[in-house]
Amino acid sequence: MDPVPPTRNCPFDYAEALEFDPQLRALQNEGPVSRIQLPYGEGEAWLVTGYDDVRTVTTDRRFSRRAVVGRDFPRMTPEPIVQDEAINVMDPPGSSRLRSLISKGFAPRHMERMRVRTQHVVDELLDRMEEHGAPADLFEHLAAPLPLTTICEVLDIPEGDRAQLRKHARTMMNVTVENKEAAIRSKADLRAYFAKLTAQRRANPGDDLISVLATARDGDELLNDDELTVMAMVLLITGQDTTTYQLGNISYALLTRPDEMAMLRDNPEKFPQALEELLRFIPFRKGVGIPRVAVEDVELSGVRIRKGDIVHVSYLTANRDGRKFDRPDELDLERNGPSHMTFGWGGHHCLGAPLAATELEVALSTLMRRFPALKLAVPAEEVQWNKNSIWRYPLTLPVTW
């Protein structure tokens, strides 16, 4: 049995364009399991970096998400983003019941309707960008409004409420210590908003996703009021923030690789495969997300993890594991290989992944078709990147065509 490794202080604050975090790289190179201290929360945690070990932690019942509830666990943000009733801190069988109910909202018939609506929104946004003329900010014209508009239409959230809800979501993702009180208020305000909205949909369901979830049955099971409230919150936050940032990131990655962009423009049928590789390659966040707790002693790659220990996984390093991916640090749009972990893994794989992939595919393929000469309007090194959030993304993306 290897000795306990030294604890590394890990701010995970690196945000240089789409370069991989050198501290994460060093931890990955030192060994498959590291001991870390994060900016917020009590105590230390384990960090698991290898693809196979990440897969074990995310699928093995000896690691529990539920056990983090009530603990001041090591994390990236001053206030925990997660809610105690959320599906992302549940373990099977409770999470399995919820996932079964929620998956009904992403059934193929609903997804086809979402694709049609997404295409309509993308066309409208690109019409406005064309009317604006070059140069234009692609982040402002496409990446920021599309996912918010799409998820709000899917959830049937009134247009006048959307900007404030987005502001609350962004406040919750801020990693600065002075933001903590604002994050607590935003979380409470979002919860109150969705408690009221979900109660209305329960009483008078329509054909939106919240209504689908409010009335979906798995045998005799329905989502209870708290589960429905928190699920609507999770859908809003994950349904717009992450897709917005990935739209910006993928656009930047292609705009700075004109050969790859030309290949996709000329071969649009290759886009689904290329999208999988872009999602694998791009370091989409800083640091780590929600941890798990070991509910008994477990050995991982020769390291003894004790019952009660906090365990974080890095999907970022798993996506760059050289034992799984040939040339892991190269972007190869024709790569065939293992699945990436950008949408998570196992029982907490993102339920909204089909919607996110649909939005990314529709938006980017339409963009390249309509603007075949699209290019950055400034040198790549002049693009400004977010520094205050857990997410990596360009603040602006000036383009011309």
C-alpha positions as CSV (number, residue, x, y, z in Angstrom):
1,M,0.0,0.0,0.0
2,D,1.4,3.4,-1.0
3,P,1.9,6.0,1.7
4,V,-0.6,8.9,1.9
5,P,0.5,11.5,-0.7
6,P,1.2,15.0,0.4
7,T,-1.7,17.5,0.3
8,R,-1.7,20.0,-2.5
9,N,-3.3,23.4,-2.1
10,C,-5.4,23.7,-5.3
11,P,-7.1,27.0,-6.1
12,F,-7.8,25.7,-9.7
13,D,-8.0,29.3,-10.8
14,Y,-6.2,28.9,-14.2
15,A,-8.2,30.4,-17.1
16,E,-5.8,31.0,-20.0
17,A,-8.0,30.6,-23.1
18,L,-8.5,26.8,-23.7
19,E,-5.0,25.8,-22.4
20,F,-5.1,22.9,-19.9
21,D,-4.7,23.8,-16.2
22,P,-1.0,23.1,-15.5
23,Q,-1.8,22.2,-11.9
24,L,-4.3,19.6,-12.9
25,R,-1.7,18.3,-15.4
26,A,0.9,18.0,-12.6
27,L,-1.5,16.2,-10.4
28,Q,-2.4,13.8,-13.2
29,N,1.3,13.1,-13.9
30,E,2.1,12.6,-10.2
31,G,-0.3,9.7,-9.7
32,P,-3.9,8.6,-10.3
33,V,-5.1,9.6,-6.8
34,S,-4.0,12.9,-5.1
35,R,-4.7,14.6,-1.8
36,I,-6.0,18.2,-2.3
37,Q,-7.3,21.3,-0.4
38,L,-9.8,23.5,-2.2
39,P,-10.6,27.2,-1.8
40,Y,-13.8,26.6,0.2
41,G,-15.1,24.1,2.7
42,E,-13.6,22.2,5.5
43,G,-10.8,19.7,5.4
44,E,-9.1,17.9,2.6
45,A,-10.3,15.6,-0.2
46,W,-9.0,13.0,-2.6
47,L,-8.8,13.9,-6.3
48,V,-9.2,11.0,-8.8
49,T,-7.7,11.8,-12.2
50,G,-7.5,8.6,-14.3
51,Y,-10.3,7.6,-16.7
52,D,-10.9,4.1,-15.2
53,D,-10.7,5.3,-11.6
54,V,-13.2,8.1,-12.4
55,R,-15.5,5.6,-13.9
56,T,-15.2,3.4,-10.7
57,V,-16.0,6.3,-8.4
58,T,-19.0,7.5,-10.4
59,T,-20.5,4.0,-10.7
60,D,-19.5,2.1,-7.5
61,R,-22.1,2.2,-4.7
62,R,-19.2,2.5,-2.2
63,F,-19.1,6.2,-3.1
64,S,-22.2,8.3,-2.2
65,R,-23.3,11.7,-3.4
66,R,-26.0,11.7,-0.8
67,A,-23.5,11.6,2.0
68,V,-22.2,15.1,1.2
69,V,-25.6,16.6,2.3
70,G,-25.1,18.6,5.5
71,R,-21.3,18.6,5.2
72,D,-19.2,21.7,4.6
73,F,-17.4,19.8,1.8
74,P,-14.3,21.0,0.0
75,R,-15.5,22.9,-3.1
76,M,-14.8,25.7,-5.6
77,T,-17.5,28.2,-4.7
78,P,-18.2,30.0,-1.4
79,E,-21.8,28.8,-1.2
80,P,-22.6,25.3,-2.4
81,I,-24.4,25.4,-5.7
82,V,-26.2,22.2,-5.1
83,Q,-29.6,21.9,-3.3
84,D,-30.1,19.1,-0.8
85,E,-33.2,17.8,-2.7
86,A,-31.5,17.9,-6.1
87,I,-31.0,14.8,-8.2
88,N,-27.3,15.4,-8.4
89,V,-26.9,14.6,-4.7
90,M,-29.0,11.5,-4.7
91,D,-27.9,7.9,-4.8
92,P,-29.8,4.9,-6.4
93,P,-32.5,3.9,-6.0
94,G,-33.9,7.4,-5.3
95,S,-31.9,8.9,-8.2
96,S,-33.0,6.1,-10.5
97,R,-36.7,6.9,-9.8
98,L,-36.1,10.6,-10.6
99,R,-34.0,9.9,-13.7
100,S,-36.7,7.6,-15.0
101,L,-39.4,10.3,-14.6
102,I,-37.2,13.1,-15.9
103,S,-36.0,11.1,-18.9
104,K,-39.7,11.2,-20.1
105,G,-39.2,14.9,-20.7
106,F,-36.3,14.2,-23.1
107,A,-38.1,11.5,-25.0
108,P,-37.5,11.5,-28.8
109,R,-40.8,13.1,-29.6
110,H,-40.0,16.0,-27.3
111,M,-36.4,16.3,-28.6
112,E,-37.6,16.6,-32.2
113,R,-39.8,19.5,-31.2
114,M,-36.9,21.1,-29.4
115,R,-34.6,20.7,-32.4
116,V,-37.2,22.5,-34.7
117,R,-37.5,25.3,-32.1
118,T,-33.8,25.6,-31.7
119,Q,-33.3,25.9,-35.4
120,H,-35.9,28.7,-35.5
121,V,-34.2,30.6,-32.7
122,V,-30.7,30.1,-34.3
123,D,-32.0,31.5,-37.6
124,E,-33.5,34.5,-35.9
125,L,-30.3,35.3,-33.9
126,L,-28.1,34.9,-37.0
127,D,-30.5,37.1,-39.0
128,R,-29.9,39.9,-36.3
129,M,-26.2,39.4,-36.4
130,E,-26.1,39.7,-40.2
131,E,-28.3,42.9,-39.9
132,H,-25.8,44.2,-37.3
133,G,-23.0,43.7,-39.7
134,A,-19.3,42.8,-39.2
135,P,-17.5,43.0,-36.9
136,A,-20.0,41.5,-34.4
137,D,-19.6,39.7,-31.0
138,L,-20.5,36.1,-31.6
139,F,-20.9,35.5,-27.8
140,E,-23.4,38.3,-27.5
141,H,-25.3,37.5,-30.7
142,L,-25.4,33.7,-30.4
143,A,-23.7,31.9,-27.5
144,A,-25.4,34.0,-24.7
145,P,-29.0,34.2,-25.9
146,L,-29.5,30.8,-27.6
147,P,-29.4,28.4,-24.7
148,L,-31.2,30.8,-22.4
149,T,-34.0,31.3,-25.0
150,T,-34.2,27.6,-25.8
151,I,-34.4,26.3,-22.2
152,C,-36.8,29.1,-21.2
153,E,-39.1,28.2,-24.1
154,V,-38.8,24.5,-23.2
155,L,-39.7,25.4,-19.6
156,D,-42.2,28.1,-20.8
157,I,-40.7,30.8,-18.6
158,P,-42.1,34.2,-19.3
159,E,-39.8,36.4,-21.3
160,G,-39.9,39.2,-18.8
161,D,-38.4,36.9,-16.1
162,R,-35.5,35.5,-18.0
163,A,-32.8,38.1,-17.6
164,Q,-33.2,38.1,-13.8
165,L,-33.1,34.3,-13.7
166,R,-29.9,34.3,-15.7
167,K,-28.4,36.9,-13.3
168,H,-29.2,34.6,-10.3
169,A,-27.7,31.6,-12.0
170,R,-24.5,33.5,-12.8
171,T,-24.2,34.8,-9.3
172,M,-24.3,31.3,-7.9
173,M,-21.4,30.3,-10.1
174,N,-19.1,33.1,-8.9
175,V,-16.0,31.8,-7.1
176,T,-15.0,35.1,-5.3
177,V,-15.4,35.1,-1.5
178,E,-17.1,38.5,-1.4
179,N,-19.9,37.0,-3.5
180,K,-21.1,34.5,-0.9
181,E,-24.0,36.5,0.5
182,A,-25.2,37.4,-3.0
183,A,-25.0,33.7,-4.0
184,I,-27.1,32.7,-0.9
185,R,-29.7,35.3,-1.8
186,S,-29.8,34.2,-5.5
187,K,-30.2,30.6,-4.6
188,A,-33.1,31.4,-2.3
189,D,-34.7,33.7,-4.8
190,L,-34.5,31.1,-7.6
191,R,-36.0,28.5,-5.3
192,A,-38.9,30.7,-4.4
193,Y,-39.5,31.6,-8.0
194,F,-39.6,27.9,-9.1
195,A,-41.7,26.8,-6.1
196,K,-44.4,29.2,-7.3
197,L,-44.0,28.3,-11.0
198,T,-44.0,24.6,-10.5
199,A,-47.1,24.8,-8.3
200,Q,-48.9,26.6,-11.1
201,R,-47.9,24.0,-13.6
202,R,-48.9,21.2,-11.3
203,A,-52.4,22.7,-11.1
204,N,-52.7,23.7,-14.7
205,P,-50.2,21.7,-16.8
206,G,-49.4,22.7,-20.4
207,D,-47.1,21.1,-22.9
208,D,-43.8,22.5,-21.5
209,L,-41.1,20.4,-19.8
210,I,-42.0,21.5,-16.3
211,S,-45.6,20.3,-16.9
212,V,-44.3,17.1,-18.4
213,L,-42.2,16.5,-15.2
214,A,-45.1,17.6,-12.9
215,T,-47.4,14.9,-14.5
216,A,-44.9,12.2,-15.4
217,R,-45.5,8.9,-13.6
218,D,-43.3,5.9,-13.1
219,G,-45.9,3.5,-11.9
220,D,-47.6,5.3,-9.0
221,E,-44.6,7.7,-8.5
222,L,-44.7,11.4,-9.1
223,L,-42.0,14.0,-8.3
224,N,-42.9,15.6,-5.0
225,D,-43.1,19.4,-4.8
226,D,-39.6,20.0,-3.5
227,E,-38.1,17.6,-6.1
228,L,-40.0,19.3,-8.9
229,T,-38.9,22.8,-7.7
230,V,-35.3,21.9,-7.5
231,M,-35.4,20.0,-10.8
232,A,-36.7,23.0,-12.6
233,M,-33.9,25.1,-11.0
234,V,-31.3,22.5,-12.1
235,L,-32.7,22.5,-15.7
236,L,-32.6,26.3,-15.9
237,I,-29.0,26.5,-14.6
238,T,-27.5,23.6,-16.4
239,G,-29.7,24.1,-19.5
240,Q,-28.3,27.5,-20.3
241,D,-25.1,28.4,-18.5
242,T,-23.0,25.4,-19.6
243,T,-24.3,25.3,-23.2
244,T,-23.6,29.1,-23.5
245,Y,-20.0,28.6,-22.4
246,Q,-19.4,25.6,-24.6
247,L,-20.8,27.4,-27.6
248,G,-18.3,30.2,-27.0
249,N,-15.5,27.7,-26.4
250,I,-16.1,25.5,-29.4
251,S,-16.5,28.6,-31.6
252,Y,-13.1,29.9,-30.4
253,A,-11.5,26.5,-30.9
254,L,-12.7,26.3,-34.5
255,L,-12.0,30.0,-35.3
256,T,-8.4,29.5,-34.2
257,R,-8.1,26.3,-36.3
258,P,-9.2,27.3,-39.8
259,D,-8.3,24.0,-41.4
260,E,-10.7,22.1,-39.0
261,M,-13.4,24.7,-39.5
262,A,-13.1,24.4,-43.3
263,M,-13.3,20.6,-43.0
264,L,-16.5,20.8,-41.0
265,R,-18.0,23.4,-43.3
266,D,-17.4,21.2,-46.3
267,N,-18.4,18.0,-44.6
268,P,-21.3,18.9,-42.3
269,E,-22.2,15.2,-42.0
270,K,-19.0,14.8,-39.8
271,F,-20.2,17.3,-37.3
272,P,-21.7,14.9,-34.7
273,Q,-18.5,13.0,-34.5
274,A,-16.4,16.2,-34.4
275,L,-18.6,17.6,-31.6
276,E,-17.8,14.6,-29.4
277,E,-14.1,15.3,-29.9
278,L,-14.5,19.0,-29.2
279,L,-16.3,18.3,-26.0
280,R,-13.6,15.8,-24.9
281,F,-10.7,18.2,-25.8
282,I,-12.0,21.5,-24.3
283,P,-11.3,22.1,-20.6
284,F,-14.9,23.4,-20.0
285,R,-14.6,24.3,-16.3
286,K,-12.1,25.1,-13.5
287,G,-11.3,22.4,-11.0
288,V,-14.0,20.0,-9.8
289,G,-17.7,19.7,-9.2
290,I,-19.8,17.9,-6.6
291,P,-17.8,15.3,-4.6
292,R,-18.8,11.9,-3.2
293,V,-18.1,10.3,0.2
294,A,-16.6,6.8,0.6
295,V,-19.1,4.8,2.7
296,E,-16.5,2.1,3.4
297,D,-12.8,1.7,2.9
298,V,-11.9,1.5,-0.7
299,E,-8.6,0.9,-2.5
300,L,-8.1,2.8,-5.8
301,S,-4.8,2.4,-7.8
302,G,-3.0,1.3,-4.7
303,V,-4.3,4.2,-2.5
304,R,-6.4,3.4,0.5
305,I,-9.4,5.7,0.8
306,R,-11.0,5.6,4.2
307,K,-14.7,5.4,5.1
308,G,-16.0,9.0,5.4
309,D,-13.3,10.6,3.2
310,I,-14.4,13.1,0.5
311,V,-13.6,12.1,-3.0
312,H,-13.6,14.4,-6.0
313,V,-13.2,13.3,-9.6
314,S,-11.8,15.2,-12.5
315,Y,-13.6,14.7,-15.8
316,L,-11.1,17.1,-17.3
317,T,-8.1,14.8,-16.7
318,A,-10.1,11.7,-17.5
319,N,-10.8,13.3,-20.9
320,R,-7.0,13.6,-21.4
321,D,-5.9,10.2,-20.0
322,G,-3.2,8.9,-22.4
323,R,-4.0,5.3,-21.4
324,K,-7.4,5.8,-23.0
325,F,-6.9,8.3,-25.7
326,D,-4.1,8.3,-28.3
327,R,-2.5,11.7,-28.5
328,P,-4.8,13.0,-25.8
329,D,-3.7,16.6,-26.0
330,E,-4.4,16.9,-29.7
331,L,-7.7,17.9,-31.2
332,D,-8.6,15.2,-33.8
333,L,-12.0,15.7,-35.3
334,E,-12.1,12.3,-36.9
335,R,-11.1,10.5,-33.6
336,N,-12.9,7.3,-32.7
337,G,-12.4,6.2,-29.2
338,P,-13.9,5.9,-25.7
339,S,-16.7,8.3,-24.7
340,H,-15.8,11.6,-23.2
341,M,-16.8,12.5,-19.7
342,T,-17.8,16.1,-20.2
343,F,-21.5,15.3,-19.5
344,G,-20.5,13.3,-16.4
345,W,-20.7,9.5,-16.0
346,G,-22.7,6.8,-14.5
347,G,-25.8,7.6,-12.4
348,H,-25.1,11.4,-12.7
349,H,-24.6,11.6,-16.4
350,C,-26.3,14.8,-17.5
351,L,-29.9,14.2,-18.4
352,G,-30.0,17.3,-20.5
353,A,-27.1,16.1,-22.7
354,P,-29.3,15.4,-25.7
355,L,-30.7,19.0,-25.6
356,A,-27.2,20.5,-25.2
357,A,-25.8,18.4,-28.1
358,T,-28.8,19.4,-30.3
359,E,-28.3,23.1,-29.6
360,L,-24.5,22.9,-30.2
361,E,-24.9,21.0,-33.4
362,V,-27.7,23.2,-34.8
363,A,-26.1,26.5,-33.8
364,L,-22.6,25.7,-35.1
365,S,-23.5,23.9,-38.3
366,T,-25.9,26.7,-39.2
367,L,-23.3,29.4,-38.4
368,M,-20.7,27.8,-40.7
369,R,-23.2,27.3,-43.5
370,R,-24.5,30.9,-43.3
371,F,-21.1,32.6,-42.7
372,P,-18.6,30.5,-44.7
373,A,-15.9,33.2,-44.4
374,L,-16.3,33.6,-40.6
375,K,-13.1,34.5,-38.8
376,L,-11.9,36.2,-35.6
377,A,-11.9,40.0,-35.9
378,V,-9.0,40.4,-33.4
379,P,-5.8,38.4,-32.8
380,A,-6.6,35.3,-30.7
381,E,-4.5,36.6,-27.8
382,E,-6.7,39.7,-27.5
383,V,-9.9,37.6,-26.7
384,Q,-10.8,38.2,-23.1
385,W,-11.6,35.2,-20.8
386,N,-13.8,34.9,-17.7
387,K,-11.8,34.9,-14.5
388,N,-14.5,34.8,-11.8
389,S,-16.6,31.7,-12.5
390,I,-16.1,28.0,-12.3
391,W,-16.7,28.0,-16.1
392,R,-14.1,28.6,-18.7
393,Y,-15.3,30.8,-21.6
394,P,-14.6,33.9,-23.7
395,L,-16.3,37.1,-22.5
396,T,-16.5,38.4,-26.0
397,L,-15.8,36.8,-29.4
398,P,-15.4,39.4,-32.1
399,V,-15.9,38.0,-35.6
400,T,-16.0,39.2,-39.1
401,W,-17.1,37.6,-42.4
